[in-house]
Amino acid sequence: MAEAKIRVFLADDHPLIRTGLSLAFENDPVVSIVGTADNGFEAIEKIEKLIPDIVLMDIDMPGLSGIAAIRELRKKFPNMMVLVLSTYNDRNYLQASKKAGANGYLLKTISIESLSDLIIDIAHDKEVVSPYILYLSRRI
């Protein structure tokens, strides 16, 4: 019996990022993008229905920001793995992400291969040592 794919949800207001990552993982044997959203409100609504293993959340989105969406997700899904995927290499965003309850912070400069490897390792609770992720908190 084949192992179930790692179900990833992507929230980002840039269509290029959503489409690009969806296409990049389209034929991946391990990772599957199960849903996308372009704002925090839509993300929460879809995540509640899809219950992904991992959420990749942009910070700066219209309507409800990624930070506010993470706060809401933490109330409903305290053990869900939520990773910020951002262009901002800024301490204020990093601290706000940590305070909201994000598990990790990734910059969008990461390669698809490195992102895939990180998703797989994180989903399997492996110890991750990588220059691409800053762990903000660990699952309980």
MIBA-790566 format. One record per atom (N, C-alpha, C): residue in three letters; atom name; z, x, y. Coordinates in Angstrom, 3 decimals. Example, Ala and Ser with C-alpha at 12.3 -4.5 7.8 and 13.67 -1.06 7.14 Angstrom:
// residues 2
Ala, N, 7.800, 13.190, -5.690
Ala, CA, 7.800, 12.300, -4.500
Ala, C, 7.800, 13.200, -3.300
Ser, N, 7.080, 12.850, -2.250
Ser, CA, 7.140, 13.670, -1.060
Ser, C, 7.870, 12.900, 0.030
//
This chain:
// residues 140
Met, N, 0.000, 0.835, -1.179
Met, CA, 0.000, 0.000, 0.000
Met, C, 0.000, 0.887, 1.251
Ala, N, -0.855, 0.581, 2.188
Ala, CA, -0.970, 1.368, 3.423
Ala, C, 0.224, 1.107, 4.337
Glu, N, 0.633, 2.165, 5.009
Glu, CA, 1.736, 2.043, 5.956
Glu, C, 1.261, 1.263, 7.181
Ala, N, 2.123, 0.422, 7.725
Ala, CA, 1.769, -0.378, 8.903
Ala, C, 1.523, 0.526, 10.102
Lys, N, 0.577, 0.119, 10.920
Lys, CA, 0.278, 0.882, 12.129
Lys, C, 1.424, 0.753, 13.136
Ile, N, 1.540, 1.750, 13.978
Ile, CA, 2.515, 1.726, 15.065
Ile, C, 1.917, 0.860, 16.164
Arg, N, 2.617, -0.192, 16.518
Arg, CA, 2.129, -1.184, 17.482
Arg, C, 2.578, -0.796, 18.891
Val, N, 1.599, -0.523, 19.747
Val, CA, 1.867, -0.053, 21.111
Val, C, 1.336, -1.069, 22.113
Phe, N, 2.141, -1.355, 23.117
Phe, CA, 1.730, -2.222, 24.224
Phe, C, 1.570, -1.349, 25.464
Leu, N, 0.511, -1.596, 26.228
Leu, CA, 0.209, -0.801, 27.416
Leu, C, 0.207, -1.678, 28.662
Ala, N, 1.062, -1.347, 29.626
Ala, CA, 1.095, -2.049, 30.909
Ala, C, 0.680, -1.068, 32.007
Asp, N, -0.459, -1.336, 32.619
Asp, CA, -0.983, -0.473, 33.674
Asp, C, -1.945, -1.285, 34.519
Asp, N, -1.870, -1.134, 35.834
Asp, CA, -2.728, -1.937, 36.703
Asp, C, -4.138, -1.378, 36.852
His, N, -4.414, -0.219, 36.291
His, CA, -5.746, 0.366, 36.383
His, C, -6.569, 0.005, 35.145
Pro, N, -7.650, -0.740, 35.335
Pro, CA, -8.487, -1.120, 34.194
Pro, C, -9.012, 0.079, 33.413
Leu, N, -9.293, 1.162, 34.092
Leu, CA, -9.809, 2.349, 33.427
Leu, C, -8.797, 2.912, 32.425
Ile, N, -7.541, 2.924, 32.790
Ile, CA, -6.490, 3.418, 31.894
Ile, C, -6.350, 2.472, 30.696
Arg, N, -6.263, 1.167, 30.966
Arg, CA, -6.114, 0.197, 29.870
Arg, C, -7.291, 0.264, 28.910
Thr, N, -8.491, 0.252, 29.455
Thr, CA, -9.688, 0.279, 28.615
Thr, C, -9.823, 1.618, 27.900
Gly, N, -9.602, 2.701, 28.629
Gly, CA, -9.729, 4.023, 28.038
Gly, C, -8.779, 4.253, 26.880
Leu, N, -7.506, 3.895, 27.057
Leu, CA, -6.544, 4.089, 25.971
Leu, C, -6.813, 3.124, 24.821
Ser, N, -7.206, 1.906, 25.140
Ser, CA, -7.541, 0.947, 24.080
Ser, C, -8.699, 1.471, 23.240
Leu, N, -9.728, 1.994, 23.889
Leu, CA, -10.875, 2.551, 23.167
Leu, C, -10.488, 3.814, 22.400
Ala, N, -9.655, 4.639, 23.000
Ala, CA, -9.247, 5.890, 22.358
Ala, C, -8.500, 5.633, 21.046
Phe, N, -7.743, 4.548, 20.998
Phe, CA, -6.948, 4.236, 19.802
Phe, C, -7.599, 3.174, 18.913
Glu, N, -8.784, 2.731, 19.288
Glu, CA, -9.445, 1.635, 18.572
Glu, C, -9.613, 1.897, 17.067
Asn, N, -9.976, 3.096, 16.709
Asn, CA, -10.173, 3.432, 15.296
Asn, C, -9.105, 4.362, 14.748
Asp, N, -8.006, 4.483, 15.467
Asp, CA, -6.926, 5.363, 15.020
Asp, C, -6.287, 4.766, 13.764
Pro, N, -6.091, 5.571, 12.739
Pro, CA, -5.516, 5.042, 11.502
Pro, C, -4.014, 4.768, 11.565
Val, N, -3.338, 5.266, 12.619
Val, CA, -1.879, 5.146, 12.685
Val, C, -1.392, 4.337, 13.887
Val, N, -2.040, 4.504, 15.036
Val, CA, -1.594, 3.865, 16.276
Val, C, -2.560, 2.752, 16.666
Ser, N, -1.999, 1.614, 17.070
Ser, CA, -2.816, 0.481, 17.489
Ser, C, -2.303, -0.073, 18.818
Ile, N, -3.195, -0.221, 19.797
Ile, CA, -2.840, -0.889, 21.049
Ile, C, -2.938, -2.385, 20.769
Val, N, -1.804, -3.069, 20.747
Val, CA, -1.780, -4.490, 20.363
Val, C, -1.888, -5.432, 21.550
Gly, N, -1.741, -4.901, 22.757
Gly, CA, -1.846, -5.741, 23.937
Gly, C, -1.772, -4.913, 25.196
Thr, N, -2.291, -5.497, 26.269
Thr, CA, -2.253, -4.835, 27.570
Thr, C, -1.908, -5.855, 28.640
Ala, N, -1.455, -5.333, 29.776
Ala, CA, -1.158, -6.163, 30.938
Ala, C, -1.384, -5.334, 32.190
Asp, N, -1.702, -6.025, 33.296
Asp, CA, -1.940, -5.295, 34.544
Asp, C, -0.826, -5.467, 35.560
Asn, N, 0.274, -6.121, 35.159
Asn, CA, 1.437, -6.248, 36.039
Asn, C, 2.673, -6.502, 35.186
Gly, N, 3.831, -6.351, 35.800
Gly, CA, 5.084, -6.479, 35.074
Gly, C, 5.359, -7.864, 34.533
Phe, N, 5.001, -8.906, 35.278
Phe, CA, 5.230, -10.270, 34.810
Phe, C, 4.449, -10.547, 33.528
Glu, N, 3.169, -10.191, 33.556
Glu, CA, 2.306, -10.399, 32.391
Glu, C, 2.788, -9.548, 31.214
Ala, N, 3.222, -8.331, 31.504
Ala, CA, 3.714, -7.442, 30.454
Ala, C, 4.893, -8.067, 29.718
Ile, N, 5.873, -8.544, 30.449
Ile, CA, 7.059, -9.139, 29.817
Ile, C, 6.661, -10.341, 28.967
Glu, N, 5.817, -11.190, 29.517
Glu, CA, 5.383, -12.394, 28.798
Glu, C, 4.698, -12.027, 27.476
Lys, N, 3.794, -11.068, 27.518
Lys, CA, 3.066, -10.677, 26.308
Lys, C, 3.950, -9.906, 25.324
Ile, N, 4.806, -9.050, 25.836
Ile, CA, 5.699, -8.271, 24.969
Ile, C, 6.639, -9.192, 24.207
Glu, N, 7.114, -10.249, 24.849
Glu, CA, 7.986, -11.216, 24.175
Glu, C, 7.288, -11.857, 22.977
Lys, N, 5.991, -12.034, 23.069
Lys, CA, 5.229, -12.647, 21.969
Lys, C, 4.818, -11.628, 20.913
Leu, N, 4.435, -10.440, 21.348
Leu, CA, 3.872, -9.450, 20.428
Leu, C, 4.915, -8.554, 19.759
Ile, N, 6.056, -8.339, 20.414
Ile, CA, 7.127, -7.458, 19.933
Ile, C, 6.563, -6.119, 19.396
Pro, N, 6.019, -5.296, 20.287
Pro, CA, 5.474, -4.004, 19.856
Pro, C, 6.585, -3.024, 19.481
Asp, N, 6.185, -1.953, 18.824
Asp, CA, 7.140, -0.890, 18.486
Asp, C, 7.457, -0.031, 19.704
Ile, N, 6.430, 0.216, 20.507
Ile, CA, 6.561, 1.087, 21.681
Ile, C, 5.810, 0.459, 22.848
Val, N, 6.408, 0.553, 24.037
Val, CA, 5.761, 0.095, 25.270
Val, C, 5.482, 1.310, 26.138
Leu, N, 4.239, 1.420, 26.613
Leu, CA, 3.868, 2.415, 27.618
Leu, C, 3.764, 1.668, 28.931
Met, N, 4.610, 1.989, 29.897
Met, CA, 4.725, 1.211, 31.130
Met, C, 4.431, 2.070, 32.357
Asp, N, 3.451, 1.639, 33.129
Asp, CA, 3.172, 2.265, 34.421
Asp, C, 4.290, 1.853, 35.380
Ile, N, 4.528, 2.641, 36.396
Ile, CA, 5.589, 2.334, 37.360
Ile, C, 5.101, 1.433, 38.479
Asp, N, 4.001, 1.816, 39.074
Asp, CA, 3.533, 1.165, 40.296
Asp, C, 2.467, 0.121, 39.962
Met, N, 2.900, -1.141, 39.837
Met, CA, 1.987, -2.240, 39.539
Met, C, 2.248, -3.387, 40.507
Pro, N, 1.251, -4.221, 40.746
Pro, CA, 1.450, -5.358, 41.651
Pro, C, 2.366, -6.408, 41.037
Gly, N, 2.911, -7.258, 41.888
Gly, CA, 3.816, -8.294, 41.391
Gly, C, 5.149, -7.675, 41.033
Leu, N, 5.448, -7.666, 39.756
Leu, CA, 6.679, -7.060, 39.258
Leu, C, 6.379, -5.617, 38.858
Ser, N, 7.076, -4.677, 39.454
Ser, CA, 6.829, -3.257, 39.171
Ser, C, 7.223, -2.912, 37.739
Gly, N, 6.764, -1.749, 37.292
Gly, CA, 7.142, -1.284, 35.968
Gly, C, 8.639, -1.066, 35.831
Ile, N, 9.258, -0.566, 36.874
Ile, CA, 10.717, -0.342, 36.852
Ile, C, 11.455, -1.669, 36.658
Ala, N, 11.072, -2.686, 37.418
Ala, CA, 11.702, -4.011, 37.286
Ala, C, 11.412, -4.606, 35.908
Ala, N, 10.206, -4.401, 35.410
Ala, CA, 9.855, -4.910, 34.081
Ala, C, 10.702, -4.233, 33.001
Ile, N, 10.932, -2.941, 33.142
Ile, CA, 11.775, -2.228, 32.169
Ile, C, 13.186, -2.807, 32.182
Arg, N, 13.724, -3.085, 33.356
Arg, CA, 15.063, -3.689, 33.451
Arg, C, 15.118, -5.004, 32.673
Glu, N, 14.092, -5.836, 32.845
Glu, CA, 14.041, -7.126, 32.143
Glu, C, 13.901, -6.926, 30.637
Leu, N, 13.068, -5.989, 30.236
Leu, CA, 12.893, -5.730, 28.807
Leu, C, 14.183, -5.239, 28.167
Arg, N, 14.935, -4.434, 28.888
Arg, CA, 16.207, -3.920, 28.356
Arg, C, 17.181, -5.062, 28.062
Lys, N, 17.171, -6.098, 28.890
Lys, CA, 18.051, -7.254, 28.661
Lys, C, 17.660, -7.982, 27.378
Lys, N, 16.371, -8.109, 27.131
Lys, CA, 15.876, -8.876, 25.991
Lys, C, 15.708, -8.049, 24.728
Phe, N, 15.350, -6.790, 24.900
Phe, CA, 15.073, -5.907, 23.765
Phe, C, 15.754, -4.557, 23.986
Pro, N, 17.065, -4.495, 23.817
Pro, CA, 17.783, -3.263, 24.139
Pro, C, 17.375, -2.060, 23.300
Asn, N, 16.822, -2.279, 22.123
Asn, CA, 16.458, -1.158, 21.259
Asn, C, 14.970, -0.847, 21.235
Met, N, 14.177, -1.577, 21.996
Met, CA, 12.738, -1.314, 22.030
Met, C, 12.492, 0.013, 22.740
Met, N, 11.573, 0.800, 22.197
Met, CA, 11.236, 2.086, 22.805
Met, C, 10.285, 1.839, 23.972
Val, N, 10.719, 2.225, 25.179
Val, CA, 9.908, 2.056, 26.391
Val, C, 9.708, 3.420, 27.036
Leu, N, 8.437, 3.799, 27.165
Leu, CA, 8.078, 5.064, 27.781
Leu, C, 7.302, 4.809, 29.058
Val, N, 7.683, 5.463, 30.117
Val, CA, 6.934, 5.389, 31.371
Val, C, 5.725, 6.306, 31.238
Leu, N, 4.573, 5.803, 31.650
Leu, CA, 3.346, 6.584, 31.698
Leu, C, 2.880, 6.534, 33.145
Ser, N, 3.018, 7.647, 33.858
Ser, CA, 2.854, 7.623, 35.307
Ser, C, 2.063, 8.809, 35.848
Thr, N, 1.521, 8.611, 37.028
Thr, CA, 0.883, 9.713, 37.755
Thr, C, 1.910, 10.439, 38.619
Tyr, N, 3.072, 9.821, 38.827
Tyr, CA, 4.068, 10.368, 39.740
Tyr, C, 4.944, 11.417, 39.083
Asn, N, 4.844, 12.640, 39.570
Asn, CA, 5.713, 13.721, 39.145
Asn, C, 6.769, 13.881, 40.238
Asp, N, 7.664, 12.910, 40.292
Asp, CA, 8.598, 12.789, 41.402
Asp, C, 9.985, 12.424, 40.883
Arg, N, 10.978, 13.139, 41.366
Arg, CA, 12.353, 12.935, 40.906
Arg, C, 12.859, 11.508, 41.151
Asn, N, 12.491, 10.887, 42.265
Asn, CA, 12.956, 9.526, 42.554
Asn, C, 12.458, 8.525, 41.521
Tyr, N, 11.180, 8.647, 41.136
Tyr, CA, 10.638, 7.756, 40.109
Tyr, C, 11.279, 8.025, 38.753
Leu, N, 11.510, 9.280, 38.477
Leu, CA, 12.159, 9.668, 37.228
Leu, C, 13.573, 9.071, 37.149
Gln, N, 14.330, 9.204, 38.207
Gln, CA, 15.690, 8.658, 38.233
Gln, C, 15.684, 7.137, 38.157
Ala, N, 14.758, 6.498, 38.858
Ala, CA, 14.662, 5.033, 38.820
Ala, C, 14.294, 4.563, 37.413
Ser, N, 13.424, 5.297, 36.739
Ser, CA, 13.036, 4.957, 35.370
Ser, C, 14.225, 5.065, 34.426
Lys, N, 14.972, 6.139, 34.576
Lys, CA, 16.160, 6.331, 33.740
Lys, C, 17.180, 5.226, 33.982
Lys, N, 17.419, 4.917, 35.239
Lys, CA, 18.389, 3.878, 35.580
Lys, C, 17.962, 2.512, 35.040
Ala, N, 16.662, 2.250, 35.017
Ala, CA, 16.145, 0.975, 34.517
Ala, C, 16.271, 0.873, 32.998
Gly, N, 16.348, 2.025, 32.319
Gly, CA, 16.512, 2.012, 30.872
Gly, C, 15.350, 2.567, 30.081
Ala, N, 14.421, 3.258, 30.742
Ala, CA, 13.307, 3.866, 30.021
Ala, C, 13.824, 4.950, 29.082
Asn, N, 13.176, 5.077, 27.934
Asn, CA, 13.558, 6.101, 26.970
Asn, C, 12.927, 7.451, 27.278
Gly, N, 11.772, 7.431, 27.929
Gly, CA, 11.092, 8.682, 28.221
Gly, C, 10.110, 8.517, 29.359
Tyr, N, 9.645, 9.642, 29.866
Tyr, CA, 8.763, 9.677, 31.028
Tyr, C, 7.616, 10.632, 30.737
Leu, N, 6.390, 10.109, 30.748
Leu, CA, 5.193, 10.897, 30.483
Leu, C, 4.288, 10.876, 31.691
Leu, N, 3.630, 11.989, 31.940
Leu, CA, 2.634, 12.020, 33.001
Leu, C, 1.264, 11.688, 32.415
Lys, N, 0.419, 11.052, 33.207
Lys, CA, -0.909, 10.644, 32.749
Lys, C, -1.848, 11.829, 32.557
Thr, N, -1.380, 13.013, 32.789
Thr, CA, -2.189, 14.206, 32.523
Thr, C, -2.178, 14.566, 31.034
Ile, N, -1.407, 13.870, 30.235
Ile, CA, -1.311, 14.132, 28.802
Ile, C, -2.652, 13.834, 28.122
Ser, N, -2.967, 14.605, 27.106
Ser, CA, -4.196, 14.359, 26.350
Ser, C, -3.974, 13.213, 25.361
Ile, N, -5.065, 12.599, 24.934
Ile, CA, -4.982, 11.520, 23.948
Ile, C, -4.337, 12.028, 22.659
Glu, N, -4.715, 13.207, 22.229
Glu, CA, -4.170, 13.778, 20.992
Glu, C, -2.660, 13.980, 21.100
Ser, N, -2.219, 14.517, 22.232
Ser, CA, -0.778, 14.738, 22.428
Ser, C, -0.033, 13.411, 22.522
Leu, N, -0.634, 12.429, 23.193
Leu, CA, -0.010, 11.113, 23.293
Leu, C, 0.114, 10.489, 21.911
Ser, N, -0.932, 10.569, 21.122
Ser, CA, -0.901, 10.031, 19.766
Ser, C, 0.196, 10.697, 18.940
Asp, N, 0.267, 12.019, 18.999
Asp, CA, 1.292, 12.756, 18.252
Asp, C, 2.695, 12.341, 18.681
Leu, N, 2.901, 12.192, 19.988
Leu, CA, 4.216, 11.781, 20.496
Leu, C, 4.578, 10.373, 20.032
Ile, N, 3.626, 9.462, 20.114
Ile, CA, 3.877, 8.087, 19.673
Ile, C, 4.287, 8.070, 18.202
Ile, N, 3.569, 8.807, 17.384
Ile, CA, 3.865, 8.856, 15.951
Ile, C, 5.252, 9.440, 15.704
Asp, N, 5.547, 10.560, 16.343
Asp, CA, 6.861, 11.185, 16.155
Asp, C, 7.992, 10.287, 16.644
Ile, N, 7.812, 9.678, 17.795
Ile, CA, 8.853, 8.807, 18.347
Ile, C, 9.062, 7.586, 17.462
Ala, N, 7.973, 6.998, 16.994
Ala, CA, 8.085, 5.817, 16.140
Ala, C, 8.788, 6.112, 14.827
His, N, 8.677, 7.356, 14.369
His, CA, 9.334, 7.744, 13.118
His, C, 10.674, 8.448, 13.360
Asp, N, 11.195, 8.301, 14.566
Asp, CA, 12.500, 8.873, 14.935
Asp, C, 12.611, 10.362, 14.668
Lys, N, 11.484, 11.058, 14.796
Lys, CA, 11.516, 12.509, 14.645
Lys, C, 11.994, 13.139, 15.947
Glu, N, 12.629, 14.259, 15.814
Glu, CA, 13.046, 15.009, 16.998
Glu, C, 11.788, 15.506, 17.700
Val, N, 11.639, 15.170, 18.952
Val, CA, 10.433, 15.526, 19.691
Val, C, 10.743, 16.657, 20.655
Val, N, 10.024, 17.749, 20.478
Val, CA, 10.110, 18.861, 21.406
Val, C, 8.696, 19.046, 21.941
Ser, N, 8.481, 18.623, 23.165
Ser, CA, 7.144, 18.666, 23.739
Ser, C, 7.237, 18.818, 25.245
Pro, N, 6.325, 19.582, 25.825
Pro, CA, 6.318, 19.717, 27.287
Pro, C, 5.791, 18.459, 27.975
Tyr, N, 5.298, 17.496, 27.180
Tyr, CA, 4.671, 16.305, 27.751
Tyr, C, 5.632, 15.146, 27.987
Ile, N, 6.815, 15.200, 27.416
Ile, CA, 7.734, 14.075, 27.565
Ile, C, 9.106, 14.564, 28.020
Leu, N, 9.689, 13.798, 28.900
Leu, CA, 11.071, 14.014, 29.288
Leu, C, 11.849, 12.823, 28.770
Tyr, N, 12.752, 13.073, 27.816
Tyr, CA, 13.565, 11.988, 27.273
Tyr, C, 14.622, 11.601, 28.295
Leu, N, 14.698, 10.328, 28.568
Leu, CA, 15.703, 9.822, 29.496
Leu, C, 16.877, 9.229, 28.756
Ser, N, 16.615, 8.643, 27.621
Ser, CA, 17.673, 8.103, 26.775
Ser, C, 17.126, 7.998, 25.362
Arg, N, 17.993, 7.934, 24.407
Arg, CA, 17.603, 7.817, 22.999
Arg, C, 17.993, 6.447, 22.490
Arg, N, 17.257, 5.985, 21.489
Arg, CA, 17.621, 4.718, 20.856
Arg, C, 18.956, 4.885, 20.164
Ile, N, 19.665, 3.769, 20.062
Ile, CA, 20.960, 3.779, 19.366
Ile, C, 20.721, 3.550, 17.894
//
